[in-house]
Amino acid sequence: MSRNNDRDYIFLTWKDYKTRQRFVIGELSKNGKYQFEYKIDDVNRAIKNGFEPLIAFPNINEIYESYDVFPAFPSRLPDKRRKDIKEILAKYKLEKYDAFELLKKVEVNCQLIA
C-alpha cells in the first residue's frame, strides 16, 4: 500500500505455487474513481511462470476505471451485512464500511495464488 499524487495504491502480488516466487502483478488505486493497472514488466515475468490475467481484467495493456470498487476485490472482504461487522471494523480502526479502506487494512499482503 502506498500513496502517490493524491492516489492511494494497493499492490497485488501473485505467487507461483511451485517456486514460491512472488510477482507484483498490478495495482489498484483510488482518487475519486478506482483504477486497476497491471505492472507490465512484472506481469510479463509472471506470465512466463504460469500466471494468467485475471478474468475481471483480461487485457494486461488496459487501464481499467470505475466509480465503484471493482467486484473482484470486495469479494475478498467480509460482507458488510455480517452481524459482527462493527467488531471487524473496530479491529481495523474503521468507523464505517469502506471497501477500499478495508482492503488496505485486511489485504496488506494481498496475494493471488495460482
C-alpha positions as a printed NumPy array, in Angstrom:
array([[  0.   ,   0.   ,   0.   ],
       [  1.298,   3.433,  -0.881],
       [  0.256,   6.974,  -1.653],
       [  1.438,   8.989,  -4.651],
       [ -0.003,  12.053,  -6.43 ],
       [ -3.084,  12.047,  -4.166],
       [ -3.857,   8.446,  -5.112],
       [ -3.927,   5.533,  -2.68 ],
       [ -2.42 ,   2.359,  -4.097],
       [ -2.736,  -1.277,  -3.162],
       [ -0.235,  -3.521,  -4.881],
       [ -1.351,  -7.009,  -5.872],
       [  1.076,  -9.885,  -5.841],
       [  0.864, -13.301,  -7.407],
       [  2.814, -16.219,  -6.001],
       [  3.947, -19.113,  -8.158],
       [  2.898, -22.114,  -6.091],
       [  5.787, -24.212,  -7.477],
       [  8.706, -21.822,  -6.923],
       [  7.049, -19.661,  -4.222],
       [  8.368, -16.62 ,  -6.126],
       [  6.191, -13.504,  -5.829],
       [  5.434, -11.006,  -8.562],
       [  3.819,  -7.579,  -8.181],
       [  1.31 ,  -8.021, -10.997],
       [ -0.819,  -4.917, -10.62 ],
       [ -2.04 ,  -2.009,  -8.612],
       [ -5.453,  -0.893,  -7.505],
       [ -5.682,   2.831,  -6.851],
       [ -8.301,   5.357,  -5.83 ],
       [ -8.652,   9.1  ,  -6.281],
       [-12.28 ,   9.934,  -6.984],
       [-12.56 ,   6.78 ,  -9.065],
       [-10.908,   3.393,  -8.942],
       [ -8.209,   2.25 , -11.329],
       [ -6.661,  -1.145, -11.878],
       [ -3.499,  -1.414, -13.913],
       [ -1.119,  -4.3  , -14.494],
       [  2.584,  -3.726, -13.847],
       [  3.638,  -4.758, -17.366],
       [  7.228,  -5.878, -16.768],
       [  6.307,  -7.856, -13.665],
       [  3.153,  -9.357, -15.13 ],
       [  5.064, -10.485, -18.239],
       [  7.586, -12.27 , -15.992],
       [  4.702, -13.8  , -14.029],
       [  3.04 , -14.983, -17.259],
       [  6.264, -16.84 , -18.139],
       [  5.846, -18.609, -14.786],
       [  2.205, -19.586, -15.32 ],
       [  0.205, -16.51 , -14.323],
       [ -2.938, -15.875, -16.347],
       [ -4.548, -12.419, -16.474],
       [ -7.425, -12.028, -14.066],
       [-10.855, -12.774, -15.54 ],
       [-12.074,  -9.346, -14.439],
       [ -9.085,  -7.682, -16.133],
       [ -8.252,  -9.761, -19.228],
       [ -6.186,  -7.185, -21.176],
       [ -2.83 ,  -6.578, -19.491],
       [ -2.296,  -3.373, -21.505],
       [ -5.544,  -1.689, -20.472],
       [ -6.104,   0.667, -17.545],
       [ -9.471,  -0.209, -16.017],
       [-11.508,   2.561, -14.375],
       [-14.71 ,   2.61 , -12.377],
       [-16.548,   4.876,  -9.965],
       [-17.259,   1.81 ,  -7.824],
       [-14.703,  -0.606,  -6.456],
       [-14.281,  -3.482,  -8.919],
       [-16.333,  -6.55 ,  -7.875],
       [-13.214,  -8.741,  -7.905],
       [-11.883,  -7.031,  -4.788],
       [-14.762,  -6.777,  -2.272],
       [-15.34 , -10.496,  -2.729],
       [-12.174, -10.907,  -0.632],
       [-13.707,  -8.937,   2.25 ],
       [-16.19 ,  -9.761,   4.991],
       [-19.756,  -8.997,   3.923],
       [-20.933,  -5.658,   5.304],
       [-24.194,  -7.36 ,   6.385],
       [-22.417,  -9.674,   8.831],
       [-23.701,  -9.468,  12.377],
       [-20.182,  -8.868,  13.681],
       [-19.164,  -6.253,  11.097],
       [-18.907,  -3.496,  13.731],
       [-16.345,  -5.567,  15.625],
       [-14.406,  -6.243,  12.418],
       [-14.347,  -2.539,  11.543],
       [-13.279,  -1.662,  15.092],
       [-10.429,  -4.182,  14.859],
       [ -9.098,  -2.264,  11.849],
       [ -9.884,   1.143,  13.367],
       [-12.518,   1.997,  10.752],
       [-15.647,   3.911,  11.672],
       [-17.656,   2.889,   8.633],
       [-17.561,   0.204,   5.967],
       [-15.39 ,   1.344,   3.063],
       [-14.257,  -1.493,   0.786],
       [-11.047,   0.229,  -0.327],
       [-10.004,   1.215,   3.198],
       [-10.807,  -2.272,   4.442],
       [ -8.787,  -3.803,   1.6  ],
       [ -5.838,  -1.654,   2.629],
       [ -6.092,  -2.999,   6.173],
       [ -7.038,  -6.621,   5.536],
       [ -5.136,  -7.29 ,   2.357],
       [ -1.771,  -5.81 ,   3.247],
       [ -0.279,  -8.987,   1.846],
       [ -2.89 ,  -9.473,  -0.851],
       [ -1.852, -12.454,  -2.912],
       [ -3.328, -14.192,  -5.881],
       [ -2.181, -17.788,  -5.8  ],
       [ -2.224, -19.938,  -8.922]])
